[in-house]
Amino acid sequence: MDRKKSILITGGAGFIGSHVVRRFVNRYPSYLVVNADKLTYAGNLENLVDVDTAENYVFERLDIQDAASVSDVFYKYNITDVIHLAAESHVDRSIQGPLEFVKTNVLGTVNLLEAARMHWKSESDHVFHHVSTDEVYGSLGPDGFFTEDTPYDPRSPYSASKAASDHFVSAYYHTFQLPVKRSNCSNNYGSHHFPEKLIPLIINNILMERELPVYGAGLNVRDWLWVEDHAAAIDTIFHDGIIGESYNVGGLNEWTNIDLVHKLCDLMDEKLGRTQGHSRALIRFVKDRAGHDQRYAIDAGKIERELGWTPSLQFEEGLERTVDWY
């Protein structure tokens, strides 16, 4: 079968990546979906057992830090498009060891950009969609929202490495006319999430009746988006977004960390048949994270106005689905 596109999805065995891979395999049978993942602690092919025998799906174990291997994959599958999600993403790990974040998030991204630049002979038939984070914008006060024009102000080694990768993507567009699109998304939640992140950590600790660690006073604010809505946004931007543009993706759904933990405690107590307040008693406030941003909030008006994307799921329903999955 002649494939219309051969799409390299990096980080496709991870949390967000696996949802994007599944969506593209199921919705676009005429595309070859090449899932490239290093399979670090956060990547797991068990996330994709439901599509691993699909005719339009293939997996390649790939370390994007290795430029020659990246180029080989482009040759092997005649890659026409890239959706780049592979990244070291845990802020705490970036504080303990920043260098790995520079190697993967900055150098790895440049290796992919270089491979695309060398292999694609025209600008019109390709898309390099770089998926990034709202953390590149820094920290908000009690009011206001991040827009696509908000100046970058990263505060952690993780967000600095993502900001650098965003700038390289933009530079390749302006310098080499590489057909890029960018998106910056707020916190995701949902199934298949590695349990070091807040929501799956709290769920798992409640199940095991372990302490529930909350940084500082728990008053840091995050905007939460259901991961399948993010996958739909990536699909929309990839197909309908304008080359050279960036799009902010968010849930208009702000919660302080402590309110979110309380919500999870009460929901889990109800589902597990425990007395209300049982899980709240497990909460322990711990020393705040270094450089902990106070508030993130995304203005997703551009993607709604220009591309028609909006979140499909209310947070309460999404959280219940997430708890049920775990």
N, C-alpha and C positions, 0 to 999 in steps of 0.2 A: 504493500500500500504506500503510495506517495504521501508523505506527511506535509501538511501545510506549514508547520513550524516544528522546530526542534528546540525545546525550551530547557535551559539549564536552570534548575532551582537549587541554589546552594543552601545548605543547612536544612534540607528537606526532611531529615529524620528528627528534627527538634520539635519544640512545642508549636510555635506558629507555623514553621515550615511544613510540618506533616499535614496540617489542615489545608495549607495552600496546595500541596502536592495532591492530596485527595480530591480537592475541588477541581483542579485542572484535569486530572486523569478521568474523572467521572463526567465532567461537562464538555470536554473537548477531545473526543475520540480520534480526531484527525491530527492532533498534536502528539509528537513524541515528548514525553515528560522525563527528563533525565534528572534524577535526584542525586545530587552530589553532597556527601556529608563525610566528615572526618570520623564520626562516631566517637566523640569524646563522651564524658560522663553525661552530657545533656542530650545526646543524640541516641535514639533507640529505634531500630527497625520494627520492633513490636508495635510501634505507633501506626504502622502502615500495612499490617497483615491483610487488611481487607482489600488492598489494591495491588499487592506485590506480584500477582499472576496476571494482571491486566496486560493486554497486547501492546498498549501504548505507554508502558512504564518500564523504566530500567533504573537500576541503582549503580552508582560508581562511588567507591570509597575514595575520597579526595581531600587532601590537605591544601587549602587555598594559599598557604604560605609557600608552596612549591610551584614556582612559575612554570617549570617545564611540564609538570603533571597537569596543570590547568590548561596549557596550550594543547597537550595531547588529547584531553577530553573534547576541546573545541573541534579538533581535527576528526576524532573518532566518530562523533555524532553530527558533524556539520551543524554546530550550534547556531541557531538564527536569533535567539533571544535569551536574555538572562533575567531572572528574578533573584536578587541577591539578599538572602536572609542570614547567611552564615555569620556568626559573631560570637565572641565571648561577651556575655551579657550580664553577669551578676556583679553588682556594685561592690559588695563586700570582698569578692575575690579580686577585683581590680585594685582595691586598697592594699591587699596582701601581696599581690604580684602584678604590677602594672605592665611589665614588659610583654607578657603573653597577649595582652589586649592590643598593644601596639602592633605586634607581629600579625595577629589574625585580622583585626579590624581595619588597620591602616594598610599594611603591606599586602594582606590578602585581597583587599578591595582593589588596590592598584594592579596586582597581578591579573585580576579578572578584567579590569578596564583595558590593560595592555593587550590581553588575549583578544578581546572584542575588537579593539582598534586594528590589530594585525589581521584578523580573520574576516572582518566584515568589509566588503569592497564598496558598498553603497550605504548611504545613511537612511534610505527610504524604507527598507524592508526589515528593519531591526528595532528592538527595544532593549535597553539596559535599565531595568527598574531596580533602584537601590532602596531598600527598606531600612528606615532609621527610627530614631526615638525622639520623644519630646524632651528628653533629659538634656539634649544639646543646648536648649534655651536657658538653662539655669533654673533659678528659683523665683517663683512669683510671691508677691505679698498677698494680702487677703482678697484683693480685687484684681480684675482683669484676666485676660486669656492670652495664650500663645497664638500668634498668627504666623503665616508664612513669612512675614516681614520682620518678625521679632529678631533682634540681634542675638547671635550665639554667645553664650556665657557658661560653658560647661564647668562643673564644680568637682567632678570625680574623674579618676583615670579612665573609667569606662566611658563616661559621656564625652570626655576630651577625645578619646580614640574614635568614637562615632562621629563627633563633629569634624575631625580631620578627614575621615572617610567621605563625609558629605561634601566637604570642600574639594576633595580630589575628583569626585563625580562631577561636580559643577565645573571644575577646571577642564576636564576632558570634553565636556560639552562645548565650552567657549573656545578652547584651544584647538581641538581636533574635530569639532562638530559631531562627536559621538552622540547617537540618539538616546539620551538618558531621560529618565523620569525619577523623581524622588518622592518618598512619603515619610512622614514622621508621625509616629503613633503613640498614644498614651498606653498605660498599663493594660495588658491583656489578662483575661482569666478564662478558664474553661478546662476541658479534658486534656489529658496527655501532657500535663505540666510537670516539670522536674520539681521535686518537693523541697527545694531550698527556698523557693519564692514564697511570698507571704501567704497567699490563700491556700495552696496545697500543703504548706508547712503546718498551718493552723489546723486544717482538717485532719491531717495525719496525726498530729499531736493530740488532738481531742480524742480520736479513735483509740490511741494508745494510752490516754490519760496521763500524758506528759505535760510539763510546764509549757505555757504559751508565751514566748518571749516577745515583748513589744518595746521598740526603741523609744527612749526618752519618756515623754508623757503620752505618747501615741497621738499627738495632735498634728502630725504631718499629713497633708492632704494629697490624695491621688485621684485621677480621673480614670475610671475603669471601663473597659470595652470587652465584650464577649469575643473570643478569638475567632469564631466563625464569621462574625461581622467584619473583623479585620481582614480575613481571607477574601471576603466578598469585595471589600474596598480595594485590595490589591488587584483582584480580577478586573474591577472597574477601571482603575488607573492604568493598568497594563494595556487594556483594549481601547479605552476612550480618552485617557489623559493626553495632554498636549506635551510634545517633546520639549524638553528644557524646563518644564514647570515642576514645582514641588507642591505637595498636597498634605495638609495636616488631617489626621484621622483621630477622632476622639469620641467618647461616649456621652458627653454632657452629663456626667455621672460622678460627682465628687463625693468622696468619703474620707473622713479622718481615719487613720489606721485603727484607733481604738474603737470607733463606732463600727467599723467593718468587722473587727474581731468579736465585738459583742454580738453582732448580727449572726456571725458564723456559730458562735457558742450556743445561742438560743435555737438556731435552726438545727444544729447537730443534736442538742439535748432532746428536741422534739422527735427527731427521726430515730434516735437511739433509745427512746423511752426512759431517758434520765430526767430527774427532777430539774426544773428550770433553775439556773444559777449554778448547777454542778460544774459546768465547764468554765464559767466565768471565774470560779475560784482558782483555776489553774493559771490565770494571767499573772505574768511577772514582768515588771518594767525593768529594762536593762539599759546600760550606758548607751547613749545615743551614738549613732554611726558618725564617723568623721565626715565633715562637709555635707551633712544630711540636708538636702533641699527641702524647704518648708512646704511648698505647694506647686503642683503641676496642674494646669487646666488648659485644654485645647479648644480653640475656636475652629470647628470643622465646617464653617459656613461656605468656604470655597468649594470643597468637594461636593457639598449638597447643591449649591447653586449651579455649578458648571457641569457636574457629572451625575447628579441625581441620587447620590448615595446617602443613606441615613442608617443609623443602627436599627436592627430589626427587633431586638429583644430588650425588654425591661430588665433592670439589674436583678430584681428579686427572683424573676423566673430563671434568668441565667445562672444565678448563684445556686438555686435549688437544683437545676440540672447538673451543675458542677459537683455539688455535694453528692448527689445520687451516683454520679459516675465513679467518684472515689470510693 
